[in-house]
Amino acid sequence: MSHEPFETLAAIYAVGALDGDELTQFEAHLPTCPACEAAVRDAEETLARAVLTAPPQAPPAAAREALMRRVTERRDVRSRAWLRWAAATLVAAGAAAVFAGTWVAVRYEARLGQMAREMAAAKEALREELSLDRRAVELLRDPTTRVVDLRGRDGAAAANGRMIWNAAGGGHLLATGLPPAPPGKTYALWAIARGTPRPVGLFAVDANGRGGHRVAADTARDAVQGFVVTLEPEGGAPAPTGPIVLTSTR
């Protein structure tokens, strides 16, 4: 296992989001790697600063009202009674402080849980992106691979794309600048073979208009002359029905 995955896992480990084999492997690796130990410390310090910079939380109103009520009820009592009241007030204040501390701790734990879920989602997205990038790099190492540029059209003039295509190994589409698909719609990729568009997959884009799709090697068996991307109903269609948003320049 290379060191690169451990760098990704360090921040996730700091918030307690690792489990299973990844947790076992990382904990076995951590004592032997000063770089990962430093990364975990940095992540923990960043998390602590995020919690400390949150707006201060006032104790619950019920605890404050209870203390004020005791002050009113005991205002005119004798000295010994006042001492008893003072002791009781201190106990009540301590209980209120414990309650407030517990309340803050619960909020802290909830925030940690949210951060752990967000980190887990980011980790999965990063893994998928790395997997796609590695696949693209593998294709580019083959001298028979060609890169086909795609340009935006119609309602996506600012979009562009690039298809890394290898007739034996399949392909990988990288698209940028595409607007989010309307409800009930999705983007469809087509390979043009013998002048006929053949469906080779559906994909979505993120909030930044970026999307990608891996094409299997046997998807288009005939020689491929180009590629187009259209906007289609969810679930796809056997032939293009929507507007072309990306088309190859060849």
C-alpha positions in Angstrom: 0.0 0.0 0.0 1.5 3.4 -1.0 1.7 6.3 1.4 -0.8 8.5 -0.6 -4.0 6.8 0.8 -2.7 7.3 4.4 -2.5 11.1 3.8 -6.2 11.1 2.9 -7.1 9.0 5.9 -5.3 11.1 8.5 -7.9 13.8 8.7 -10.7 11.2 8.7 -9.0 9.3 11.5 -8.8 12.6 13.6 -12.6 12.8 13.7 -13.1 9.1 14.4 -14.7 8.3 11.0 -12.4 5.4 10.1 -13.6 1.8 10.7 -12.9 -1.7 9.5 -9.8 -2.6 7.7 -8.9 1.0 7.0 -8.8 1.8 10.7 -6.6 -1.3 11.4 -4.2 -0.4 8.6 -4.0 3.2 9.6 -3.4 2.6 13.3 -0.7 0.1 12.4 0.9 2.6 10.1 0.6 5.7 12.3 3.3 5.0 14.9 5.9 4.5 12.1 5.1 7.7 10.2 5.9 11.1 11.6 4.2 12.8 8.6 0.9 11.1 9.4 1.2 11.8 13.1 1.7 15.5 12.3 -1.3 15.4 9.9 -3.5 13.9 12.7 -2.4 16.6 15.2 -3.1 19.3 12.7 -6.6 18.0 12.0 -7.3 17.7 15.7 -6.1 21.3 16.3 -8.2 22.6 13.4 -11.3 20.8 14.8 -10.6 22.3 18.3 -10.3 25.8 16.9 -13.5 25.4 14.9 -15.4 24.4 18.1 -13.8 27.2 20.2 -14.7 29.9 17.6 -18.3 29.0 17.7 -20.7 31.6 19.3 -20.9 31.3 23.1 -24.0 29.6 24.4 -26.0 31.0 27.3 -27.2 28.6 30.1 -30.8 27.5 29.8 -33.3 30.2 30.9 -34.9 27.7 33.4 -31.7 27.5 35.4 -31.3 31.2 35.6 -35.0 31.7 36.6 -34.6 29.1 39.4 -31.6 31.0 40.9 -33.5 34.4 40.8 -36.5 32.8 42.5 -34.3 31.6 45.3 -32.9 35.1 45.8 -36.4 36.6 46.1 -37.6 34.0 48.5 -34.6 34.2 50.9 -34.0 37.9 50.8 -35.3 38.7 54.4 -34.3 35.5 56.3 -31.9 35.5 59.2 -28.1 35.2 58.9 -28.0 31.4 59.4 -30.8 30.9 57.0 -28.9 33.1 54.5 -25.9 30.9 54.9 -28.0 27.9 54.1 -29.5 29.7 51.1 -26.0 30.6 49.9 -24.9 27.0 50.1 -28.0 25.9 48.3 -27.5 28.6 45.7 -23.9 27.4 45.1 -25.1 23.8 44.7 -27.8 25.0 42.3 -25.3 27.1 40.4 -23.0 24.1 40.2 -25.8 21.9 38.9 -26.7 24.6 36.4 -23.0 24.7 35.3 -22.9 20.9 35.0 -26.1 21.1 33.0 -24.8 23.8 30.7 -21.5 21.9 30.3 -23.4 18.8 29.3 -25.5 20.8 26.9 -22.4 22.2 25.3 -20.8 18.8 25.2 -23.9 17.4 23.4 -23.7 20.1 20.8 -20.0 19.4 20.4 -20.6 15.7 19.9 -23.4 16.5 17.4 -21.0 18.8 15.5 -18.3 16.1 15.5 -20.8 13.6 14.2 -21.8 16.0 11.4 -18.2 16.7 10.5 -17.5 12.9 10.5 -20.4 12.3 8.1 -19.2 15.2 5.8 -15.6 13.8 5.9 -16.9 10.3 5.1 -18.8 11.7 2.1 -15.8 13.7 1.0 -13.6 10.6 1.4 -16.0 8.6 -0.9 -16.1 11.3 -3.5 -12.3 11.6 -3.4 -11.9 7.9 -3.8 -14.2 7.9 -6.8 -12.4 10.9 -8.4 -9.0 9.3 -7.8 -10.3 6.1 -9.3 -11.5 7.9 -12.5 -8.2 9.9 -12.7 -6.1 6.8 -12.4 -8.2 5.1 -15.1 -7.6 8.1 -17.4 -3.9 8.0 -16.7 -3.8 4.3 -17.6 -5.5 5.0 -20.9 -3.1 7.9 -21.7 -0.1 5.6 -21.3 -1.3 3.5 -24.3 0.1 5.0 -27.6 -3.1 4.0 -29.4 -5.2 6.2 -27.1 -6.6 9.4 -28.7 -8.0 12.5 -27.0 -11.1 13.9 -28.5 -12.2 17.5 -27.6 -15.8 18.4 -27.3 -17.3 21.9 -27.4 -20.5 23.4 -25.9 -23.6 24.1 -27.9 -27.1 25.5 -27.6 -27.8 26.2 -23.9 -24.3 25.2 -22.8 -22.0 27.3 -25.0 -19.5 27.8 -22.2 -19.1 24.1 -21.6 -16.4 21.9 -22.9 -15.3 18.3 -22.6 -12.6 15.9 -23.4 -12.9 12.2 -24.2 -9.9 10.0 -23.6 -10.6 7.1 -26.0 -9.0 3.8 -26.6 -10.8 1.3 -28.9 -9.5 -1.7 -26.9 -9.5 -0.2 -23.4 -12.6 2.0 -23.5 -12.7 5.7 -22.6 -13.2 8.4 -20.0 -15.2 11.6 -20.4 -14.3 14.8 -18.5 -16.8 17.6 -18.8 -16.8 21.1 -17.3 -19.1 24.1 -17.5 -22.4 22.2 -17.9 -25.4 23.6 -16.1 -27.2 21.3 -13.6 -29.7 19.1 -15.4 -33.4 20.2 -14.9 -35.6 18.0 -12.8 -36.4 14.7 -14.6 -33.5 15.1 -16.9 -29.9 13.8 -17.1 -26.9 14.0 -19.4 -26.4 11.2 -22.0 -23.2 10.4 -23.8 -23.3 8.9 -27.3 -20.6 7.4 -29.4 -20.9 8.0 -33.2 -20.1 4.8 -35.1 -20.9 4.4 -38.8 -22.8 7.7 -38.6 -25.1 6.4 -35.9 -25.2 7.6 -32.3 -25.0 4.7 -29.8 -25.7 5.2 -26.1 -22.7 4.7 -23.9 -23.9 6.0 -20.5 -25.6 8.6 -18.4 -24.0 11.0 -16.0 -24.7 14.0 -13.8 -22.6 17.1 -12.9 -21.8 18.7 -9.6 -22.5 22.3 -8.4 -19.5 23.5 -10.3 -20.7 22.0 -13.6 -18.1 19.2 -13.6 -19.0 15.6 -14.5 -17.3 12.5 -15.7 -18.2 9.1 -17.1 -16.2 5.9 -17.7 -17.0 4.0 -21.0 -16.6 0.3 -21.1 -14.3 -1.1 -23.8 -17.0 -3.2 -25.5 -19.6 -0.4 -25.5 -19.0 0.7 -29.1 -17.6 -2.3 -31.0 -17.3 -0.5 -34.4 -14.8 2.3 -35.1 -15.8 5.5 -33.3 -15.7 8.7 -35.3 -16.8 11.1 -32.5 -18.9 11.7 -29.4 -21.9 13.9 -28.4 -23.7 14.7 -25.1 -27.4 15.4 -25.1 -30.0 16.3 -22.4 -32.3 13.3 -22.0 -35.1 12.1 -19.7 -34.0 10.3 -16.6 -33.3 6.6 -17.5 -32.0 7.5 -20.9 -33.4 6.9 -24.4 -32.5 4.5 -27.2 -31.7 7.4 -29.5 -31.0 11.1 -28.9 -34.2 13.2 -28.3 -32.9 16.3 -26.5 -30.6 19.2 -27.4 -26.9 18.6 -28.0 -24.9 20.3 -25.3 -21.4 18.9 -26.2 -20.1 17.6 -29.5 -16.7 16.5 -30.7 -14.7 18.8 -32.9 -13.8 16.0 -35.2 
